[in-house]
């Protein structure tokens, strides 16, 4: 299956450069449009219905979060991957709230961006590992449904990079119970409908730190296991 991608960057030359790099790196990714104009972005997405739009989080004008909403309004099935720097990380949860599916570093290798594109097409939300706990905690603070003390303890473990086994040992609960708590967290944060099973939200104790993004496959049952925790140059569930 070829994944149709529209690239949006207010520096159009950068978008064209990324298009060449992505297509050279990933034969399964077809860049169907490149634009630096927000109105043209809306037109391209409406006409082409791409699987993914890749765009910077920070740009001139209203910014990436507003453009995420525009994309979602014309094509709810199109998934947005944001390119950002560490300075943008405090805004990430707003973009997720707006409907973004993933985040990778603006200077990350084309292979990493292509892996994120594939992951969101499988229904997986892509967040860097070092940000997962912080982002989910921010979302939890804004959630109308407060997180329990145990749920916040689980988030704290994710933020520190603990495995599910380590979280379970610390909290004196089973790994299965940890996954149930993560499922509850996702449900409260309204992210559960945007992820599918196929990888672990917190790293499972049996898993390696990094595995190919193409490992596993989507399931029809919604659940929190679709959160990808990305590290430099890799995507690890």
N, C-alpha and C positions, 0 to 999 in steps of 0.2 A: 504494500500500500504506500502510495506517495502522499506525503503530508504537504498540503498547500499552506504557504506562509506569506503574509504581507508584512513588510518591514516599514516601520514609520520612524522617522528621525527628522527633526527640524534642520539638521545638517544633512541634506539629501546625499551628498557625496559619501558620507559615512555609511549611510544605508546601502548605497550601491556596493561599497567595499565589503560590507558584511555579507551582502547577497552573494558575491563571488566566493568568499571564504566558506560560507555555509554550504553552498552547492558543491564546492570542491571537496569538502569534508564529509558530506552526508548525501549519498545518492538518493536516499529516500525522502529528502527534503527538497521541495520545489518552491522557489521564491516566485510567486505569481504576481507580485506587485511591490513597488518601492515608491514611497512618497514622503514629502516633507510638509505637505499641506493638510491641515486637519479636515477640511471639507472633502478633499480628495480621498483621505483615509476612509471617511464615512461612505463615500460612493464606492470605493473599491471593495470594502467589506460587504456592503449591501449587494453588490453585483456578483462578486466572486465567492462569497461565503467561505473564506479560508478556514482551515482547521485552527490556525494559530496566527496571532498578531504579536510581533516582537517589537518593543518600543522602549525608549529610556523612561525612567521614572521622573527624572528631572529634565525639564526643557523650558523654553521660553513660553510665555503665555500662561494658560490655566494649569499646565503641568500634566504629568502622566496620569494621575488619578482621574482627572476630568475626562481624559481621552479613553480611559478604561470604560467609564460609564457610557461614552458615545458608542464605542464598539459593541458593548453589551446591548445597547438599545436597538441597534440595527441588526445584530446577529447574536442572539443569546447563546448559540451553540459554539461560537468562536471563542477560543481561550487565549488569554493574554499572558505573555511572559515579559516581565520587566527587566531592563538592564539598569543597574544602579551601582553606586559606590557606597562605601561604609558610612559616608556622611548622610546618606539617604535612609539609613536603616530605621530611624525613628518614624518615618512616614510609611513604612512597609505595611503595617497593619491597616492603615487607611485604604491603601490600594487593594488589599485582600478583601476588605469590607465592600469596596466598590465592585469587586468581581474578578480581580486578577487571580490567575492560577499559579503563578510562579515568579521567582526572582533569581537572577544570576548576576554575577559581577560584570560590570561594563567592560572590564579588561580581561574577562575569562576567555579561554581558548574557544574557537568555533566548535570543537568537539563537545565542550561542556554545554554550550548553548543548544547544540543539536540534541544532546541527551535530554535537556530540559524540555525541548519541544516534543520529543517522543513521549516523555513522562506525562506531560499534561494531556496529550492525546489519549493516553491510557486512563485518564481520569485522576491523575495524581497531582496533588498540590506540591510544588517544589519550593522548599525553603532551605537556606544554608544551615548546616548542622549547628553552627555556633549561635545562630539566631533563633532556633526553633522555640526554645523555652521562653525567651524574652518576648517574641512575637505573640505566642499563644497567651502569655501572661497579660500582655497589653490588651489583646482581644478579650480576655477574661475580665479585665478591669472595666471594659466598656459594655460587657454583656448584661442584658436585663436580668439574666438568671445567674445569681452569684455562684461562684465555684466553692465547693466544700474545702475544708482544711486539707483532707487527703488529696483532693484533686490539685490543689496548689502545691502540695508536697511533691506530687508526681511531676508537675510542671517544673519545679525547682530542680528535680533530678535530670529532666531533659535539658534544661539550661546548662547544667554542669557536664552534660555529655555522658550520663550514666546509662548503662544498659538496662533493659527491663528486669533482668535478674538482680542487678545491683539496687535498683529502685525497690524491688520486692523485698530484698533482704533488709534494707534500711527501714522500710515501713512494716516489715513482718507480715507481708501478704504474698500470694503466689504471683508468678508472672502472668497467668491468665487474669488474675484480679487487676493487675496493672493495666493490661490491655482494655479491660472493661472500664476502668477509670478514664483512660484516654478516649474511649468511645463516648463516655458521658461528657467529657470536656468538649469534644468536637460537636456533639449534639447541641450543647448549650451555646456554642459559638457560631452555630448555623453554618458549619463547614462540612457537616456530614454528607450533604447532598452533592458535594463536589469532589468526593474521593471514593475510591473503590478498593477492595481488598487486593493484596498482591505484594505488600511489603510492610515492614513494621514502622509504627510511628516513632517510638523510642527504639533504639537499636536492640534487637533481640540478642541474647547472650550467645546464641549459636551462630550469629552472622558475622561476617568479616566487616571491617570498617567501611570498605567500599566494594560494591559489586556493579557489574555493568547495568546501565539503565534499562537495557532490553530484557533483563532477566525477569521471569515470571510473566503473568498476563492478567488482564482485567477480570474481575468477577462481577456477576450481576447483583451481588448483595452489597449495598452501601455500607461503608464502615470507615474507621479512622486509619486503617492500615495503609492507605494510599499516600500518606505524607512522605515525600522524599526529602531526606536531609542531605543536602549537597555539601561536598567538601571541595577544596581546590582541585579542579581538573577532573572531578568524578561526581557521580551521583550515587549516593548510597542510601538504601532504605533503612 
